[in-house]
Amino acid sequence: MEKIDDKMSFIDTSISNMLKSKEKVLESITNILAVSEETAATIEQVSASTQEQLAGSEELVKFAKGLNETAKELAQAILSFKTS
């Protein structure tokens, strides 16, 4: 009878240890999920910032081309006023 009690106690202890381990694993998974969600949010913010910078750069290129064209027109106008 003592052997049965020992075995039951061992099984009970093993089950308790497994439950504790399960809780630790679930907590770890929850933490990993939280980090993953934070990373995804950060990636979305970086992507949005990159898109804004790209749009700003494209607009800057457009203005630079316009300025270049205006400079060419001004140079032509100045040439028409020069006397030889």
Number of C-alpha atoms within 10 A of each C-alpha: 6 7 8 9 10 11 12 12 12 12 12 12 12 12 12 12 12 12 12 12 12 12 12 12 12 12 12 12 12 12 12 12 12 12 12 12 12 12 12 12 12 12 12 12 12 12 12 12 12 12 12 12 12 12 12 12 12 12 12 12 12 12 12 12 12 12 12 12 12 12 12 12 12 12 11 11 11 10 10 9 8 7 5 3
